[in-house]
Amino acid sequence: SSGKINAVEGEIMHTDAKEPAKLDVRFTWFMPSAPYWVISTDYENYSLVYSCTNILWFFHFEYAWIMSRSPDMHPDTVEHLKSMLRTYKIDTDKMIPTDQLNCPAEM
């Protein structure tokens, strides 16, 4: 709302070259890396990414992202990708779209 752009940089590493869609991502040097699995992509328009991790056996974190190279994504594509998540028993009810209206054209 202030117009200020927030950004974060991360480091992605392959954990096994035989499984190129399974990555580890870390955003700060003092935090452990987290799994970052590309479930689906068409290599041009979208990627479907999932992450699930436990910390100290007490905390469970589960995330899914539908990422697009453009601000608008066809609703049928979004529903197809959510359906894919549901086949893995991943709850999509709490997924919300990111407001893309005031994003700069280039970052």
GUDOGU-675245 format. One line per field, with one value per atom (N, C-alpha, C, O, CB): residue number from 0; residue in three letters; x, y, z; atom name. Coordinates in Angstrom, 2 decimals, padded with zeros to 5 digits. Glycine has a CB too. Layout:
REM GUDOGU-675245
n = c(NUM/...)
res = c(ALA/...)
X = c(X/...)
Y = c(Y/...)
Z = c(Z/...)
atom = c(CA/...)
//
This chain:
REM GUDOGU-675245
n = c(0/0/0/0/0/1/1/1/1/1/2/2/2/2/2/3/3/3/3/3/4/4/4/4/4/5/5/5/5/5/6/6/6/6/6/7/7/7/7/7/8/8/8/8/8/9/9/9/9/9/10/10/10/10/10/11/11/11/11/11/12/12/12/12/12/13/13/13/13/13/14/14/14/14/14/15/15/15/15/15/16/16/16/16/16/17/17/17/17/17/18/18/18/18/18/19/19/19/19/19/20/20/20/20/20/21/21/21/21/21/22/22/22/22/22/23/23/23/23/23/24/24/24/24/24/25/25/25/25/25/26/26/26/26/26/27/27/27/27/27/28/28/28/28/28/29/29/29/29/29/30/30/30/30/30/31/31/31/31/31/32/32/32/32/32/33/33/33/33/33/34/34/34/34/34/35/35/35/35/35/36/36/36/36/36/37/37/37/37/37/38/38/38/38/38/39/39/39/39/39/40/40/40/40/40/41/41/41/41/41/42/42/42/42/42/43/43/43/43/43/44/44/44/44/44/45/45/45/45/45/46/46/46/46/46/47/47/47/47/47/48/48/48/48/48/49/49/49/49/49/50/50/50/50/50/51/51/51/51/51/52/52/52/52/52/53/53/53/53/53/54/54/54/54/54/55/55/55/55/55/56/56/56/56/56/57/57/57/57/57/58/58/58/58/58/59/59/59/59/59/60/60/60/60/60/61/61/61/61/61/62/62/62/62/62/63/63/63/63/63/64/64/64/64/64/65/65/65/65/65/66/66/66/66/66/67/67/67/67/67/68/68/68/68/68/69/69/69/69/69/70/70/70/70/70/71/71/71/71/71/72/72/72/72/72/73/73/73/73/73/74/74/74/74/74/75/75/75/75/75/76/76/76/76/76/77/77/77/77/77/78/78/78/78/78/79/79/79/79/79/80/80/80/80/80/81/81/81/81/81/82/82/82/82/82/83/83/83/83/83/84/84/84/84/84/85/85/85/85/85/86/86/86/86/86/87/87/87/87/87/88/88/88/88/88/89/89/89/89/89/90/90/90/90/90/91/91/91/91/91/92/92/92/92/92/93/93/93/93/93/94/94/94/94/94/95/95/95/95/95/96/96/96/96/96/97/97/97/97/97/98/98/98/98/98/99/99/99/99/99/100/100/100/100/100/101/101/101/101/101/102/102/102/102/102/103/103/103/103/103/104/104/104/104/104/105/105/105/105/105/106/106/106/106/106)
res = c(SER/SER/SER/SER/SER/SER/SER/SER/SER/SER/GLY/GLY/GLY/GLY/GLY/LYS/LYS/LYS/LYS/LYS/ILE/ILE/ILE/ILE/ILE/ASN/ASN/ASN/ASN/ASN/ALA/ALA/ALA/ALA/ALA/VAL/VAL/VAL/VAL/VAL/GLU/GLU/GLU/GLU/GLU/GLY/GLY/GLY/GLY/GLY/GLU/GLU/GLU/GLU/GLU/ILE/ILE/ILE/ILE/ILE/MET/MET/MET/MET/MET/HIS/HIS/HIS/HIS/HIS/THR/THR/THR/THR/THR/ASP/ASP/ASP/ASP/ASP/ALA/ALA/ALA/ALA/ALA/LYS/LYS/LYS/LYS/LYS/GLU/GLU/GLU/GLU/GLU/PRO/PRO/PRO/PRO/PRO/ALA/ALA/ALA/ALA/ALA/LYS/LYS/LYS/LYS/LYS/LEU/LEU/LEU/LEU/LEU/ASP/ASP/ASP/ASP/ASP/VAL/VAL/VAL/VAL/VAL/ARG/ARG/ARG/ARG/ARG/PHE/PHE/PHE/PHE/PHE/THR/THR/THR/THR/THR/TRP/TRP/TRP/TRP/TRP/PHE/PHE/PHE/PHE/PHE/MET/MET/MET/MET/MET/PRO/PRO/PRO/PRO/PRO/SER/SER/SER/SER/SER/ALA/ALA/ALA/ALA/ALA/PRO/PRO/PRO/PRO/PRO/TYR/TYR/TYR/TYR/TYR/TRP/TRP/TRP/TRP/TRP/VAL/VAL/VAL/VAL/VAL/ILE/ILE/ILE/ILE/ILE/SER/SER/SER/SER/SER/THR/THR/THR/THR/THR/ASP/ASP/ASP/ASP/ASP/TYR/TYR/TYR/TYR/TYR/GLU/GLU/GLU/GLU/GLU/ASN/ASN/ASN/ASN/ASN/TYR/TYR/TYR/TYR/TYR/SER/SER/SER/SER/SER/LEU/LEU/LEU/LEU/LEU/VAL/VAL/VAL/VAL/VAL/TYR/TYR/TYR/TYR/TYR/SER/SER/SER/SER/SER/CYS/CYS/CYS/CYS/CYS/THR/THR/THR/THR/THR/ASN/ASN/ASN/ASN/ASN/ILE/ILE/ILE/ILE/ILE/LEU/LEU/LEU/LEU/LEU/TRP/TRP/TRP/TRP/TRP/PHE/PHE/PHE/PHE/PHE/PHE/PHE/PHE/PHE/PHE/HIS/HIS/HIS/HIS/HIS/PHE/PHE/PHE/PHE/PHE/GLU/GLU/GLU/GLU/GLU/TYR/TYR/TYR/TYR/TYR/ALA/ALA/ALA/ALA/ALA/TRP/TRP/TRP/TRP/TRP/ILE/ILE/ILE/ILE/ILE/MET/MET/MET/MET/MET/SER/SER/SER/SER/SER/ARG/ARG/ARG/ARG/ARG/SER/SER/SER/SER/SER/PRO/PRO/PRO/PRO/PRO/ASP/ASP/ASP/ASP/ASP/MET/MET/MET/MET/MET/HIS/HIS/HIS/HIS/HIS/PRO/PRO/PRO/PRO/PRO/ASP/ASP/ASP/ASP/ASP/THR/THR/THR/THR/THR/VAL/VAL/VAL/VAL/VAL/GLU/GLU/GLU/GLU/GLU/HIS/HIS/HIS/HIS/HIS/LEU/LEU/LEU/LEU/LEU/LYS/LYS/LYS/LYS/LYS/SER/SER/SER/SER/SER/MET/MET/MET/MET/MET/LEU/LEU/LEU/LEU/LEU/ARG/ARG/ARG/ARG/ARG/THR/THR/THR/THR/THR/TYR/TYR/TYR/TYR/TYR/LYS/LYS/LYS/LYS/LYS/ILE/ILE/ILE/ILE/ILE/ASP/ASP/ASP/ASP/ASP/THR/THR/THR/THR/THR/ASP/ASP/ASP/ASP/ASP/LYS/LYS/LYS/LYS/LYS/MET/MET/MET/MET/MET/ILE/ILE/ILE/ILE/ILE/PRO/PRO/PRO/PRO/PRO/THR/THR/THR/THR/THR/ASP/ASP/ASP/ASP/ASP/GLN/GLN/GLN/GLN/GLN/LEU/LEU/LEU/LEU/LEU/ASN/ASN/ASN/ASN/ASN/CYS/CYS/CYS/CYS/CYS/PRO/PRO/PRO/PRO/PRO/ALA/ALA/ALA/ALA/ALA/GLU/GLU/GLU/GLU/GLU/MET/MET/MET/MET/MET)
X = c(000.82/000.00/000.86/000.41/-000.93/002.08/002.96/003.68/004.28/003.98/003.62/004.34/005.76/006.44/004.36/006.21/007.55/007.59/006.70/008.00/008.61/008.76/009.59/010.68/009.41/009.09/009.82/010.37/009.67/008.92/011.57/012.19/013.02/013.45/013.05/013.24/014.08/014.87/014.36/013.23/016.10/016.92/017.18/017.38/018.23/017.17/017.42/018.47/018.85/016.14/018.92/019.90/019.24/018.73/021.23/019.27/018.66/019.77/020.70/017.64/019.65/020.65/019.96/018.90/021.52/020.58/020.11/020.62/021.78/020.59/019.75/020.17/020.52/021.33/019.09/019.92/020.18/020.00/018.90/019.22/021.06/021.01/020.05/019.57/022.40/019.75/018.80/017.36/016.48/018.96/017.11/015.77/015.84/015.79/015.18/015.95/016.17/015.02/015.22/016.43/013.83/012.70/012.68/011.89/011.39/013.54/013.60/014.81/015.96/013.67/014.53/015.56/015.51/014.53/015.42/016.55/016.55/016.73/017.52/017.70/016.00/016.10/016.42/015.92/014.79/017.27/017.64/017.66/018.20/019.03/017.08/017.00/017.98/018.28/015.61/018.49/019.52/020.53/020.19/018.91/021.75/022.80/022.58/023.07/024.14/021.85/021.70/020.47/020.27/021.64/019.65/018.48/018.75/019.45/017.20/018.19/018.38/017.61/016.65/017.91/018.05/017.34/016.04/015.89/018.22/015.11/013.81/013.61/014.12/012.66/012.86/012.61/011.74/010.86/011.94/011.99/011.29/011.12/012.03/012.08/009.96/009.74/008.85/007.74/009.12/009.34/008.56/007.69/008.19/009.48/006.39/005.46/005.10/004.97/004.19/004.93/004.56/005.02/005.06/003.03/005.37/005.69/005.52/005.68/007.14/005.19/005.17/006.40/006.53/003.87/007.30/008.58/008.43/009.43/009.35/007.20/007.01/006.05/006.21/006.50/005.05/004.00/003.86/003.63/002.72/003.99/003.72/004.61/005.20/002.26/004.67/005.27/004.40/003.86/006.75/004.27/003.56/004.61/005.28/002.43/004.74/005.82/005.23/004.24/006.83/005.84/005.38/006.57/007.67/004.64/006.31/007.33/006.67/005.62/008.07/007.31/006.80/008.01/008.93/005.89/008.00/009.15/008.71/007.72/010.26/009.45/009.26/010.49/011.62/008.99/010.28/011.39/011.30/010.32/011.36/012.35/012.46/011.29/010.98/012.55/010.65/009.54/008.33/007.37/010.00/008.36/007.24/006.46/005.26/007.75/007.15/006.53/006.48/007.47/007.30/005.32/005.13/004.72/003.74/004.07/005.46/005.16/004.91/005.67/006.32/003.85/003.48/003.06/002.20/002.34/003.67/003.38/003.22/003.83/004.50/002.40/002.28/002.15/001.48/001.06/002.79/002.73/002.37/002.89/004.08/001.49/001.25/001.88/001.41/-000.30/002.95/003.69/003.52/003.54/005.19/003.35/003.13/004.13/004.59/001.69/004.47/005.37/004.61/005.22/006.08/003.28/002.49/001.54/001.25/001.68/001.06/000.18/-001.16/-001.78/-000.06/-001.61/-002.89/-002.68/-001.84/-003.80/-003.45/-003.40/-004.83/-005.74/-002.70/-005.01/-006.36/-006.93/-006.24/-006.34/-008.17/-008.78/-008.78/-008.66/-010.19/-008.93/-008.91/-007.54/-007.44/-009.29/-006.47/-005.12/-004.93/-004.37/-004.06/-005.40/-005.30/-006.05/-005.53/-005.85/-007.25/-008.04/-007.37/-007.39/-009.47/-006.80/-006.08/-004.91/-004.71/-005.56/-004.16/-003.01/-003.45/-002.82/-002.15/-004.52/-005.06/-005.55/-005.36/-006.21/-006.16/-006.62/-005.45/-005.55/-007.40/-004.34/-003.14/-002.66/-002.27/-002.04/-002.68/-002.29/-003.22/-002.77/-002.30/-004.50/-005.47/-005.26/-005.54/-006.89/-004.76/-004.48/-003.38/-003.29/-004.09/-002.54/-001.50/-001.98/-001.19/-000.24/-003.28/-003.89/-003.40/-003.29/-003.58/-003.12/-002.70/-003.92/-004.57/-001.55/-004.22/-005.38/-005.15/-004.17/-005.67/-006.05/-005.92/-006.92/-006.96/-006.11/-007.72/-008.77/-008.22/-008.89/-009.60/-007.03/-006.47/-005.58/-005.01/-005.68/-005.47/-004.65/-005.37/-006.57/-004.37/-004.61/-005.18/-004.29/-003.07/-005.32/-004.89/-004.07/-003.37/-003.89/-004.93/-002.22/-001.48/-002.00/-002.18/000.05/-002.24/-002.69/-001.56/-000.50/-003.16/-001.78/-000.77/-001.04/-000.30/-000.69/-002.08/-002.50/-001.45/-001.29/-003.74/-000.74/000.21/001.68/002.57/000.00/001.90/003.28/003.97/003.35/003.31/005.24/005.96/006.16/006.23/007.32/006.25/006.42/007.74/007.78/006.36/008.79/010.10/010.62/010.48/011.10/011.22/011.82/013.26/013.96/011.07)
Y = c(-001.20/000.00/001.26/002.30/000.00/001.19/002.36/002.57/003.62/002.21/001.58/001.66/001.13/001.02/003.08/000.80/000.26/-001.21/-001.99/000.40/-001.56/-002.94/-003.71/-003.27/-002.99/-004.85/-005.74/-006.89/-007.42/-006.25/-007.28/-008.37/-009.22/-008.77/-007.83/-010.45/-011.36/-012.19/-012.54/-012.27/-012.50/-013.36/-014.66/-014.68/-012.67/-015.72/-017.03/-017.78/-017.37/-017.84/-018.85/-019.72/-021.08/-021.68/-019.84/-021.56/-022.85/-023.83/-023.50/-022.73/-025.04/-026.07/-027.36/-027.70/-026.30/-028.07/-029.41/-030.36/-030.30/-029.86/-031.23/-032.21/-033.53/-034.30/-032.42/-033.80/-035.04/-034.77/-034.47/-036.19/-034.87/-034.58/-035.50/-035.16/-034.71/-036.67/-037.60/-037.14/-037.63/-038.99/-036.18/-035.64/-034.11/-033.42/-036.08/-033.58/-032.14/-031.26/-030.06/-031.84/-031.80/-031.00/-030.86/-030.09/-031.62/-031.59/-031.51/-030.68/-031.07/-032.93/-029.53/-028.57/-028.27/-028.59/-027.29/-027.64/-027.07/-025.57/-025.13/-027.70/-024.79/-023.34/-022.79/-023.29/-022.71/-021.76/-021.12/-019.62/-019.15/-021.63/-018.87/-017.42/-016.67/-015.50/-016.95/-017.30/-016.69/-017.78/-018.96/-016.03/-017.37/-018.35/-019.09/-020.21/-017.67/-018.49/-019.12/-020.02/-020.66/-018.06/-020.07/-020.94/-022.18/-022.10/-020.19/-023.31/-024.51/-024.37/-023.60/-025.78/-025.10/-025.07/-025.86/-026.71/-025.64/-025.55/-026.22/-026.84/-026.33/-025.23/-027.94/-028.56/-027.66/-026.96/-029.93/-027.68/-026.85/-027.73/-027.84/-025.51/-028.35/-029.33/-028.76/-028.30/-030.59/-028.79/-028.36/-029.56/-030.55/-027.86/-029.43/-030.52/-030.51/-031.57/-030.40/-029.31/-029.20/-027.86/-026.86/-029.36/-027.85/-026.61/-026.84/-027.95/-026.14/-025.77/-025.85/-025.14/-025.01/-025.24/-024.68/-024.05/-022.69/-022.06/-024.95/-022.24/-020.95/-020.03/-018.81/-021.16/-020.61/-019.79/-019.95/-018.96/-020.10/-021.15/-021.37/-022.47/-023.28/-021.74/-022.45/-023.54/-023.77/-022.83/-023.21/-025.02/-025.41/-025.97/-026.95/-026.48/-025.32/-025.66/-026.00/-025.40/-024.49/-026.98/-027.44/-027.56/-027.93/-028.80/-027.23/-027.37/-027.86/-027.37/-026.03/-028.82/-029.36/-029.69/-030.39/-030.63/-029.20/-029.46/-029.47/-028.84/-028.40/-030.18/-030.21/-029.62/-029.87/-031.66/-028.85/-028.26/-028.74/-028.51/-026.70/-029.41/-029.92/-030.81/-030.92/-028.77/-031.45/-032.37/-031.71/-032.40/-033.49/-030.40/-029.70/-028.84/-028.64/-028.83/-028.35/-027.42/-028.05/-028.59/-026.07/-027.96/-028.50/-027.35/-026.66/-029.65/-027.16/-026.10/-026.71/-027.56/-025.07/-026.26/-026.77/-025.58/-024.79/-027.84/-025.46/-024.34/-024.88/-025.88/-023.27/-024.20/-024.47/-023.13/-022.22/-025.42/-023.03/-021.80/-022.15/-023.11/-021.03/-021.37/-021.40/-020.11/-019.02/-021.51/-020.25/-019.08/-018.91/-019.88/-019.20/-017.66/-017.35/-016.30/-015.48/-016.87/-016.33/-015.32/-014.06/-013.05/-015.88/-014.09/-012.91/-012.64/-013.54/-013.10/-011.40/-011.06/-011.79/-011.99/-009.58/-012.17/-012.86/-014.30/-014.61/-012.14/-015.18/-016.59/-017.04/-016.70/-017.45/-017.80/-018.26/-019.09/-019.96/-019.10/-018.82/-019.55/-021.07/-021.80/-019.08/-021.55/-023.00/-023.59/-024.71/-023.31/-022.84/-023.30/-023.35/-024.31/-022.38/-022.32/-022.29/-023.48/-024.17/-020.96/-023.73/-024.86/-026.19/-027.09/-024.84/-026.33/-027.57/-027.81/-028.93/-027.50/-026.75/-026.90/-027.17/-027.96/-025.65/-026.53/-026.82/-028.27/-028.94/-025.85/-028.72/-030.11/-031.08/-032.11/-030.38/-030.73/-031.55/-031.61/-032.68/-030.99/-030.48/-030.48/-031.36/-032.11/-029.04/-031.29/-032.09/-033.58/-034.36/-031.72/-034.00/-035.43/-035.91/-037.10/-035.71/-034.97/-035.29/-035.05/-035.06/-034.46/-034.82/-034.57/-033.25/-033.13/-035.73/-032.27/-030.95/-030.04/-029.89/-030.38/-029.44/-028.57/-027.26/-026.56/-028.29/-026.93/-025.70/-024.63/-023.55/-026.00/-024.92/-023.98/-022.65/-021.63/-024.62/-022.64/-021.40/-020.65/-019.62/-021.72/-021.15/-020.46/-019.19/-019.19/-021.39/-018.11/-016.83/-016.24/-016.38/-015.83/-015.58/-014.97/-013.72/-013.02/-014.62/-013.45/-012.23/-011.10/-011.28/-012.43/-009.95/-008.78/-008.31/-007.91/-007.65/-008.35/-007.98/-006.62/-006.21/-009.03/-005.91/-004.69/-003.58/-002.90/-004.18/-003.38/-002.28/-002.70/-001.98/-001.55/-003.89/-004.36/-003.61/-003.34/-005.88/-003.28/-002.63/-003.60/-004.81/-002.08/-003.09/-003.92/-004.68/-005.85/-003.07/-004.07/-004.71/-004.58/-003.53/-004.07/-005.64/-005.58/-005.98/-006.01/-006.48)
Z = c(000.00/000.00/000.00/-000.48/001.20/000.53/000.56/-000.76/-000.99/001.68/-001.64/-002.90/-002.82/-003.84/-003.37/-001.62/-001.43/-001.88/-001.53/000.05/-002.63/-003.09/-002.08/-001.69/-004.49/-001.65/-000.76/-001.59/-002.46/000.41/-001.32/-002.07/-001.13/-000.07/-003.22/-001.53/-000.78/-001.79/-002.86/000.18/-001.46/-002.30/-001.57/-000.36/-002.68/-002.32/-001.74/-002.54/-003.64/-001.67/-001.97/-002.61/-002.82/-001.87/-001.75/-004.05/-004.37/-004.71/-005.44/-005.54/-004.17/-004.41/-004.83/-004.32/-003.15/-005.75/-006.08/-005.00/-004.61/-007.51/-004.55/-003.56/-004.21/-003.69/-002.51/-005.38/-006.09/-007.58/-008.03/-005.60/-008.34/-009.77/-010.52/-011.60/-010.38/-009.94/-010.57/-010.42/-011.12/-009.96/-009.51/-009.30/-009.40/-008.38/-007.91/-010.62/-010.79/-010.31/-010.10/-012.23/-010.13/-009.66/-008.14/-007.61/-010.13/-007.44/-005.98/-005.59/-005.82/-005.34/-005.00/-004.65/-003.17/-002.49/-005.46/-002.67/-001.32/-001.49/-002.32/-000.40/-000.70/-000.78/000.61/001.62/-001.33/000.63/001.89/001.64/000.64/002.42/002.58/002.42/003.31/003.04/002.71/004.34/005.17/005.54/005.58/006.46/005.81/006.11/007.42/007.58/006.14/008.36/009.67/009.79/010.82/010.74/008.76/008.79/007.93/006.92/008.29/008.34/007.51/006.20/006.11/008.27/005.21/003.93/004.05/004.93/002.79/003.16/003.14/001.76/000.76/003.48/001.70/000.40/-000.47/000.03/000.57/-001.74/-002.72/-003.94/-004.76/-003.05/-004.07/-005.11/-006.21/-005.94/-004.53/-007.42/-008.57/-008.99/-009.51/-009.77/-008.75/-009.07/-010.55/-011.17/-008.21/-011.09/-012.50/-013.06/-012.34/-012.68/-014.33/-015.03/-016.52/-017.01/-014.70/-017.23/-018.68/-019.26/-020.48/-019.25/-018.38/-018.73/-019.41/-019.72/-019.62/-019.63/-020.29/-019.54/-019.57/-021.69/-018.87/-018.27/-016.76/-016.06/-018.90/-016.25/-014.83/-014.24/-014.95/-014.64/-012.91/-012.14/-010.91/-010.33/-011.73/-010.54/-009.33/-008.37/-008.68/-009.62/-007.21/-006.27/-004.91/-004.48/-006.14/-004.24/-002.93/-001.98/-002.37/-003.05/-000.71/000.32/001.61/002.00/000.56/002.24/003.51/004.38/003.94/003.28/005.60/006.48/007.93/008.30/006.26/008.74/010.19/010.85/010.41/010.70/011.90/012.64/014.09/014.78/012.56/014.51/015.89/016.28/017.47/016.86/015.33/015.58/016.23/016.57/016.44/016.41/017.03/016.04/016.19/018.16/015.02/014.08/012.69/012.20/014.05/012.09/010.74/009.82/010.10/010.72/008.74/007.79/006.42/005.96/007.72/005.79/004.48/003.62/004.02/004.57/002.43/001.52/000.11/-000.26/001.58/-000.67/-002.10/-002.80/-002.31/-002.41/-003.97/-004.76/-006.19/-006.76/-004.70/-006.76/-008.19/-008.70/-008.39/-008.55/-009.46/-009.92/-011.42/-012.18/-009.56/-011.83/-013.23/-013.69/-012.89/-013.46/-014.95/-015.52/-015.90/-016.27/-016.75/-015.81/-016.12/-014.95/-014.16/-017.45/-014.82/-013.70/-013.72/-012.67/-013.69/-014.90/-015.03/-015.44/-016.29/-016.04/-014.82/-015.18/-015.43/-014.68/-014.05/-016.48/-016.82/-015.66/-015.13/-018.13/-015.26/-014.13/-014.31/-013.33/-013.91/-015.55/-015.78/-015.46/-014.96/-017.24/-015.76/-015.44/-013.93/-013.40/-016.08/-013.23/-011.77/-011.18/-010.30/-011.20/-011.66/-011.12/-011.43/-010.59/-011.71/-012.60/-012.95/-011.98/-011.51/-014.40/-011.69/-010.80/-009.36/-008.67/-010.84/-008.92/-007.58/-007.51/-006.50/-007.22/-008.57/-008.62/-008.50/-007.85/-009.92/-009.14/-009.04/-007.59/-007.11/-009.96/-006.88/-005.47/-004.65/-003.78/-004.91/-004.93/-004.17/-004.36/-003.46/-004.58/-005.53/-005.73/-004.79/-004.49/-007.19/-004.33/-003.34/-001.91/-000.97/-003.61/-001.75/-000.43/000.18/001.40/000.53/-000.67/-000.22/-000.23/-001.26/-001.11/000.90/001.05/000.29/000.54/002.54/-000.61/-001.39/-000.96/-001.55/-002.87/000.04/000.47/000.97/000.85/001.56/001.52/002.08/001.10/001.44/003.32/-000.11/-001.11/-001.55/-001.82/-002.34/-001.61/-002.04/-003.13/-003.09/-000.83/-004.10/-005.15/-004.63/-003.76/-006.37/-005.17/-004.84/-005.72/-006.93/-005.03/-005.12/-005.87/-006.77/-006.29/-004.91/-008.07/-009.05/-009.69/-010.59/-010.12/-009.25/-009.93/-009.93/-010.95/-009.31/-008.85/-008.76/-008.86/-008.43/-007.49/-009.42/-009.57/-010.70/-011.73/-009.83/-010.51/-011.61/-012.76/-012.55/-011.13/-013.96/-015.15/-015.09/-015.48/-016.42/-014.63/-014.54/-013.11/-012.48/-015.55/-012.62/-011.29/-011.38/-010.37/-010.28)
atom = c(N/CA/C/O/CB/N/CA/C/O/CB/N/CA/C/O/CB/N/CA/C/O/CB/N/CA/C/O/CB/N/CA/C/O/CB/N/CA/C/O/CB/N/CA/C/O/CB/N/CA/C/O/CB/N/CA/C/O/CB/N/CA/C/O/CB/N/CA/C/O/CB/N/CA/C/O/CB/N/CA/C/O/CB/N/CA/C/O/CB/N/CA/C/O/CB/N/CA/C/O/CB/N/CA/C/O/CB/N/CA/C/O/CB/N/CA/C/O/CB/N/CA/C/O/CB/N/CA/C/O/CB/N/CA/C/O/CB/N/CA/C/O/CB/N/CA/C/O/CB/N/CA/C/O/CB/N/CA/C/O/CB/N/CA/C/O/CB/N/CA/C/O/CB/N/CA/C/O/CB/N/CA/C/O/CB/N/CA/C/O/CB/N/CA/C/O/CB/N/CA/C/O/CB/N/CA/C/O/CB/N/CA/C/O/CB/N/CA/C/O/CB/N/CA/C/O/CB/N/CA/C/O/CB/N/CA/C/O/CB/N/CA/C/O/CB/N/CA/C/O/CB/N/CA/C/O/CB/N/CA/C/O/CB/N/CA/C/O/CB/N/CA/C/O/CB/N/CA/C/O/CB/N/CA/C/O/CB/N/CA/C/O/CB/N/CA/C/O/CB/N/CA/C/O/CB/N/CA/C/O/CB/N/CA/C/O/CB/N/CA/C/O/CB/N/CA/C/O/CB/N/CA/C/O/CB/N/CA/C/O/CB/N/CA/C/O/CB/N/CA/C/O/CB/N/CA/C/O/CB/N/CA/C/O/CB/N/CA/C/O/CB/N/CA/C/O/CB/N/CA/C/O/CB/N/CA/C/O/CB/N/CA/C/O/CB/N/CA/C/O/CB/N/CA/C/O/CB/N/CA/C/O/CB/N/CA/C/O/CB/N/CA/C/O/CB/N/CA/C/O/CB/N/CA/C/O/CB/N/CA/C/O/CB/N/CA/C/O/CB/N/CA/C/O/CB/N/CA/C/O/CB/N/CA/C/O/CB/N/CA/C/O/CB/N/CA/C/O/CB/N/CA/C/O/CB/N/CA/C/O/CB/N/CA/C/O/CB/N/CA/C/O/CB/N/CA/C/O/CB/N/CA/C/O/CB/N/CA/C/O/CB/N/CA/C/O/CB/N/CA/C/O/CB/N/CA/C/O/CB/N/CA/C/O/CB/N/CA/C/O/CB/N/CA/C/O/CB/N/CA/C/O/CB/N/CA/C/O/CB/N/CA/C/O/CB/N/CA/C/O/CB/N/CA/C/O/CB/N/CA/C/O/CB/N/CA/C/O/CB/N/CA/C/O/CB/N/CA/C/O/CB/N/CA/C/O/CB/N/CA/C/O/CB/N/CA/C/O/CB/N/CA/C/O/CB/N/CA/C/O/CB)
//
